[in-house]
Amino acid sequence: MLTGRPASAGMPGVPKYDAFGREIGEDTLAGLGGTPRPSAEPADEGWHDATVAPVPRETPEAPEADRPVIAIGDPPPQAAPRIPAAPRRRGRPRGFGCLVGLVFLAIVFGGPVVGIVSFVDDARDVFDDVTEQIDGIDTADLGVDEPQPVGITGRSLIAPARFAHVLDLLQGRGTMEVTRFTLRPERLETDLVEARRVRAWTMTSDGSETLGEPEAPNPTFGILALADVDSRTPARLVRNAAKRFPVQPAEITHIIGGQNVFSGRGQRWIAYFENGIYVEGDARGRVIRKISG
């Protein structure tokens, strides 16, 4: 049985505990951090409870420096956009690209290359012509004593300038055809055609001439028109042979040239060298084949 408090002012005593054994006026949520609720009962002015009501907890506010400052009207902060990685390109195989490049270069540069080759050939002919003119200079005219001529330069009758002088001399005398030429550095021999007869004719490097008696021509020699003879052919054949075979221009012994009696047309020139190599050429001095050696 609950014991009440002595009555005050003639009124019965007020119980101190409720039916559950809890002190009247106690905040049941105080232990859970809740806010105390004022008691509905009027305060008893006659006595004071020794129990002290719990102080309500306050939520600590964050320091003002740590708070984000957001101006009015500014959009909410967003994370930096993520840039997607560039897709990897799958190229064509290198072999295919190289093939396309080579085809393109062949188309673009094919024409100029052909033109360059043709230009080089023409330049080579011009160079040969200049060289032949230099070789044809007669050093005797310069007051230089020279021994018996050799090769295809100087006073040699194979030199283009000396051979051209012989052709002009014969045509100036009315000779239009010969049987064939045998050219040596120191001597030139041929047969001058006169009607149905021929006369042997020889000229040496010092300008001496010898003319033989008329006789029947040798049918195996053929007939060669002087107007068709290029004075540069013999020396050019020697140079071209030296480029392809183990011979030297100074080693030439003689050259025989005339009508190509085997084919019946064109000219046939053969250069003979000291080491036994014989080279056949055409009317322009180009090498056709090596006959021996």
C-alpha positions in Angstrom: 0.0 0.0 0.0 1.3 3.3 -1.1 2.0 5.8 1.7 0.7 9.3 1.0 2.2 12.6 2.1 0.7 14.3 5.1 -2.3 16.5 4.2 -1.8 20.2 3.9 -4.3 22.7 4.9 -6.8 20.1 5.8 -6.6 18.3 2.3 -5.8 14.6 2.0 -2.2 13.7 0.8 -1.3 13.3 -2.9 0.3 10.1 -3.9 4.0 10.4 -4.8 4.1 7.4 -7.3 1.7 6.4 -10.0 0.3 2.9 -10.5 3.3 1.7 -12.4 5.7 2.8 -9.7 7.0 5.8 -11.6 7.4 9.1 -9.8 4.7 11.5 -10.7 6.0 14.2 -13.0 9.0 12.1 -14.3 9.8 12.4 -18.0 9.6 8.9 -19.4 11.6 9.9 -22.6 14.4 11.6 -20.8 16.6 8.5 -21.1 16.1 8.4 -24.8 17.2 12.0 -25.5 13.7 13.4 -26.0 12.4 16.9 -25.0 10.8 17.0 -21.5 7.1 17.5 -21.5 5.6 19.8 -18.9 3.4 18.2 -16.4 -0.3 18.8 -16.7 -0.6 19.0 -12.9 -0.4 22.4 -11.2 2.7 23.0 -9.2 2.4 22.3 -5.5 3.2 25.5 -3.8 3.5 23.8 -0.5 6.6 21.7 -1.2 9.3 21.2 -3.8 10.5 18.0 -5.3 14.2 17.4 -4.9 14.3 15.7 -8.3 16.0 18.0 -11.0 14.4 17.8 -14.5 16.9 16.8 -17.2 18.3 19.5 -19.4 17.1 19.0 -23.0 19.9 18.2 -25.5 20.7 20.6 -28.3 21.9 19.5 -31.7 25.3 21.1 -32.4 25.3 23.3 -35.4 28.2 23.0 -37.9 30.7 25.8 -37.9 29.9 28.5 -40.3 33.2 28.2 -42.0 32.5 24.5 -42.9 29.1 25.3 -44.4 29.0 25.6 -48.2 28.1 29.0 -49.4 25.4 28.9 -52.1 24.2 32.2 -53.5 20.6 32.6 -54.3 19.8 31.7 -57.9 23.0 29.6 -58.4 22.5 26.1 -59.8 23.2 23.3 -57.4 26.8 22.0 -57.7 27.3 19.2 -60.1 30.1 16.7 -60.5 32.6 17.2 -63.4 31.3 15.6 -66.6 33.1 12.4 -67.5 34.7 12.5 -71.0 34.3 9.2 -72.8 37.4 7.7 -74.2 37.9 8.1 -78.0 37.0 4.9 -79.9 40.0 3.0 -81.3 40.2 3.1 -85.1 40.9 -0.1 -86.9 43.1 0.8 -89.8 43.7 -1.3 -92.9 46.6 -3.7 -93.0 50.0 -2.0 -93.7 50.6 -4.3 -96.7 47.5 -3.0 -98.4 48.5 0.6 -97.7 52.0 0.0 -99.2 50.5 -1.6 -102.3 48.2 1.4 -102.9 51.1 3.8 -102.4 53.3 1.9 -104.9 50.5 1.9 -107.5 49.9 5.6 -107.0 53.7 6.4 -107.4 53.8 4.2 -110.5 50.9 6.2 -112.1 52.3 9.6 -111.1 55.9 9.1 -111.8 55.8 6.5 -114.6 55.6 9.0 -117.4 58.4 11.3 -116.1 60.7 8.2 -115.6 60.2 7.3 -119.3 61.0 10.8 -120.3 64.2 10.9 -118.1 65.4 7.6 -119.6 64.9 9.1 -123.1 66.7 12.3 -122.1 69.6 10.3 -120.7 70.0 8.4 -124.0 70.0 11.7 -125.9 72.5 13.2 -123.5 74.8 10.2 -124.0 74.7 10.7 -127.7 75.5 14.4 -127.4 78.4 13.6 -125.0 79.8 11.1 -127.5 79.6 13.6 -130.2 81.5 16.2 -128.1 84.1 13.6 -127.2 84.5 12.6 -130.8 85.1 16.2 -131.8 87.8 16.5 -129.1 89.4 13.2 -130.3 89.5 14.6 -133.9 91.8 17.5 -133.1 95.0 17.0 -135.0 97.8 17.6 -132.5 100.2 18.0 -135.5 98.4 21.3 -136.3 99.3 22.5 -132.8 103.0 22.0 -133.4 103.2 18.9 -131.2 105.4 16.0 -132.5 103.5 12.8 -132.2 104.6 9.2 -132.9 102.7 6.8 -135.0 99.0 7.3 -134.2 97.2 4.7 -132.2 93.6 4.3 -130.9 90.8 6.5 -132.0 92.2 10.0 -131.2 94.6 12.6 -132.5 95.9 11.8 -136.0 94.3 8.4 -136.1 92.3 7.9 -139.2 89.6 6.3 -137.0 89.0 9.6 -135.2 85.7 11.1 -136.4 87.2 14.3 -137.7 89.9 12.5 -139.7 87.4 10.1 -141.2 85.0 12.9 -142.0 87.9 14.6 -143.9 88.4 11.5 -146.0 84.7 11.2 -146.9 84.6 14.9 -147.9 87.7 14.5 -150.0 86.4 11.5 -152.0 83.0 13.0 -152.6 84.6 16.2 -153.7 86.5 14.3 -156.4 83.3 12.7 -157.7 83.4 9.4 -155.9 80.0 8.4 -154.7 80.5 4.7 -153.9 83.1 2.4 -152.5 83.3 -1.3 -151.8 84.2 -1.2 -148.1 86.5 0.6 -145.7 89.4 -0.8 -143.7 90.5 1.8 -141.1 93.6 1.6 -139.1 95.0 4.4 -136.9 97.9 5.0 -139.4 96.2 4.0 -142.7 92.9 3.8 -144.5 92.1 1.5 -147.4 89.1 1.2 -149.8 88.1 0.5 -153.4 86.7 3.4 -155.4 83.8 2.3 -157.6 84.1 3.7 -161.2 81.3 2.3 -163.4 81.8 -1.4 -163.4 85.4 -1.3 -162.3 87.0 -0.4 -159.0 90.4 1.1 -158.1 92.2 0.5 -154.8 92.9 3.6 -152.9 95.1 4.1 -149.8 95.7 7.1 -147.5 98.1 7.3 -144.6 97.8 9.5 -141.5 100.3 12.0 -142.9 98.1 12.6 -145.9 99.9 10.5 -148.5 97.7 8.8 -151.1 98.1 5.8 -153.4 95.7 4.9 -156.3 95.7 1.5 -158.0 94.7 0.3 -161.5 91.1 -0.4 -162.4 90.0 -4.0 -161.8 86.9 -6.1 -161.4 85.2 -5.6 -158.1 85.0 -8.4 -155.5 81.3 -9.4 -155.2 81.7 -10.4 -151.5 82.5 -6.8 -150.5 79.3 -5.3 -151.7 78.8 -1.6 -152.6 78.5 1.2 -150.0 77.2 4.7 -150.7 79.4 7.4 -149.1 76.4 9.6 -148.4 75.1 6.8 -146.0 78.3 6.6 -144.0 78.5 8.4 -140.6 82.1 9.4 -139.8 81.4 8.8 -136.1 80.5 5.2 -136.4 84.0 3.5 -136.2 85.1 5.4 -133.1 81.7 5.0 -131.4 81.8 1.2 -132.0 85.2 1.1 -130.3 84.0 3.0 -127.3 80.8 0.9 -126.9 82.9 -2.3 -127.1 85.2 -1.0 -124.4 82.2 -0.5 -122.1 81.0 -4.1 -122.4 84.2 -6.2 -123.0 87.7 -6.3 -121.6 89.3 -4.1 -124.3 90.7 -0.6 -124.5 90.3 2.0 -127.3 94.1 2.2 -127.6 94.2 -1.5 -128.3 92.2 -1.3 -131.6 94.1 -2.7 -134.6 91.6 -2.0 -137.4 87.9 -1.7 -138.3 86.2 -3.1 -141.4 82.9 -1.6 -142.5 80.6 -1.7 -145.5 77.3 -3.1 -146.8 75.8 -6.0 -144.8 76.2 -8.6 -147.5 74.5 -11.3 -145.3 71.2 -9.5 -145.0 71.5 -7.4 -148.2 70.6 -4.2 -146.4 72.1 -1.9 -143.8 75.8 -1.7 -142.7 78.0 -4.0 -140.8 81.1 -2.8 -139.0 83.6 -5.1 -137.1 86.2 -3.8 -134.6 89.3 -5.9 -134.1 91.4 -5.6 -130.9 94.9 -6.7 -130.0 93.7 -9.4 -127.5 91.8 -11.2 -130.2 88.3 -9.9 -129.3 86.2 -9.0 -132.4 83.0 -7.0 -131.9 80.2 -6.4 -134.5 78.3 -3.2 -134.7 75.6 -1.4 -136.8 75.6 1.8 -138.8 75.4 3.9 -135.7 78.3 2.2 -133.9 76.0 0.2 -131.5 77.3 -3.2 -130.4 75.4 -6.1 -131.9 77.5 -9.0 -130.6 81.0 -10.3 -129.8 82.2 -12.5 -132.6 85.3 -14.0 -130.9 87.6 -13.7 -127.9 
